[in-house]
Amino acid sequence: MHLHKYEKWWLTFGTAILVVFLVVVGVTAVHGSTHPNQSKWTINYEEVDTIAPFDNPGVHKVEGKDWDYEVVLVASAFNYNPMEIEIPVGSKVKFIATTKDVIHGFQVAGTNINMMLEPGYVSQYVTTVDKVGEFTIVCNEYCGIGHAMMYSTLKVVE
Amino acid sequence: MTIAIKETKVSQSIHSKTLNKTKTIAKVDRKDAKLALAHMYVAFIALFIGGLCGLLQVLVRSGKFQLPWGIGYYQVLTVHGVLLGLVLTTFFAMGFHTAAVSRTCGAYSDSQRKLGWVGFSIMTIGTTAAAIMVLLNEASVLFTFYAPLQAHWIFYAGIALVVVGSWILALMQGLRFAQWKRENKGQVTPLLSFMVIINNLMWTVATIGAAAVVLFQLIPWSIGWVERIDILLSRTLFWYFGHALVYFWLLPAYMVWYVAIPKIIGGKIFSDALARLAFILFLLLSIPVGIHHQLTEPGIDAFWKFLQVTLTMFVVVPSLMTAFSLFATFELRGRELGSKGIFGWFKNLPWNDCRFLLPFIGMVAFIPGGAGGIVNASYQMNQLIHNTIWVTGHFHLTAATTVVLTYFGAAFWLIPHLTGRKLTKRINNMAITGGILWTVGMIIMSGAMHIAGLFGAPRRSEYSTYGGSEQAAEWISYQIAQAVGGTILFVAILVILGVIINLLWYGPKGDEEFPVAEVAEGAAKTPMILENFKVWGVVLVALILIAYTVPIFDILTNSPLGSVGYPHLIGR
């Protein structure tokens, strides 16, 4: 099919930028291990309270793993357990979270810690907390009439 | 050719610059016009009620206003999303399609048209059923109706009827198109009708996903025939449909840009072949991309998420082709009118013609809209904005500005064309005022949504201070800005509805043109491969199988205990 000369340039330029962009996104994902949550861990969502580690929600210091802390969190309509999380700045943290009922969100506002929590699945995300401050954890998926009342707090301390 | 095109004389209209003083115009058959108009009534009633709900939402989120009479925020939000996201768009698209095929292929046969009325009636019954359930507070599940929040089964059945009705309308349009092909063997099909068929094909293949989740999962589960359903499967099927849904809204706008706008400015279509190729690329890249809405979800492997991200991004190619074609048309026309310099042609565009101005604003809004879309689909970057109000800001640029302003621009000629009235200078000015108000309101509202979203403010949430959180306090000034923008937008809706009412019932009788441009001389001949639906159908199915087979197999084999329904959480 005939293409106008300028259109050829335009499409070549556009497609080239697209390919560069996808390579950057792909390489940072694979080499920088910046994949979003892709956990395949399944759980009986009706028995969450009795299944480890969710029988003991909270912040746990761990040894011998690639991360320093594990944050275990249980969401249910309309609250998070625990209500407050405190972690020293600079730690590498694994967030492990699930829901006891409907779909909830788990977002540390203003950061890229953001996962869907779906019944029957455990969501996981590893990151380094590198900024001191108090961050609000919000439920960002509509979960019913009390949805906007659902929050927790992440305190990153010196 | 058995086409009942009436040739009518039309006298000088407000667009005298672009029309000859007297000219014969092709008209949509009167009976077909009634069917198309029926869709417009529903679409614009939806605009009014949906817009009113939008106003209530921004007021609630400002923290200065509470809903009276026990009306719930999420009930209002469900009405807003269902009416504007599903009803306005689907009815407008199907009404526009109906008229477009009649205009370019010729009038429907009586039996085809009967089919169309059946489809329209089923869509309207479905809409009414779903609306009643929402009003009774039996279905405050938002327009994405994610399980395991559980609505009344009649709500899901209503949605299913809307889909089934739209299939019957697509069948009517397809039958008329096939008839044209039989009667004009070997000829290139009318571009506008070809585009309608592509959009219907995409819609039909995509809605199979929505129909599957509604018919096989949600309805049996909400009636109580089955106790539990697979949540991740339901979401994956929903998004198999969900992204194509937004292209289904967008493509009628593209039809207006490619086919009607060149005629309105007095120019020609830059290339018939490139226009068709762009539509085929949209078709192929619309469905095997839905998982980019599920990037932060568990249970789906990174590889398949990234593959669908890649397929999503390739929509950049038809988008760039479209931008090139449109601006080439503008420039060619401007130079024809004697423009000098690199950008001189810009001045010669008909800025005071609402049929051009509103769609043009829509095109401009698609630049930041598309850029934001790239952010959304960008794998890791998605985590910063997923389910924040940034996303709401994004689709208020794409759907609620690009698409809707183009629909308005089209309605300004389509409705008087169908009713046999005229778009007068006065109504034209009123329409321009509406368009400018819309733009101002949207810049404020969508801008504030984008910024607050970057700070982490969630979407789909009523006013909350999150226990006095400092971060949430920062979001509130942006929520007040959203209320200001949203109020201006509601005023714009009232002005636009004033225009529509005039065009439906009060404007002076006359003939308004249904603009369909010709292809520019010297444009390349259209290769027949572009008309071969079998080839593109096979490619589409292959892409869908590649993108979805393994993820769905994984979901089925790795599935946890299914979910029971939670009707009480939505106040049932």
Interface residues (C-beta under 8 A of the other chain):
Chain A: M1 H2 L3 H4 Y6 E7 W10 L11 G14 T15 L18 F21 L22 V25 G26 T28 A29 T34 H35 P36 N37 Q38 S39 K40 W41 T42 I43 N44 Y45 E46 A77 D101 V102 I103 G105 Q107 V108 A109 G110 T111 N112 I113 N114 M115 M116 E118 P119 G120 Y121 V122 S123 Q124 E134 F135 T136 V138 C139 N140 E141 Y142 C143 G144 I145 H147 A148 M149 Y151 T153
Chain B: G72 Y74 S140 L142 Y146 P148 L149 I231 L232 R235 A273 L274 L277 Q294 L295 T296 E297 P298 G299 I300 D301 A302 K305 F306 V309 T310 M313 F314 V316 V317 L320 M321 F324 A328 I374 S378 Y379 Q380 M381 N382 Q383 L384 H386 N387 T388 L454 F455 G456 A457 P458 R459 R460 S461 E462 Y463 S464 Y466 G467 S469 E470 Q471 A472 A524 P527 D554 N558 S559 P560 L561 G562 S563 Y566 L569 I570 G571
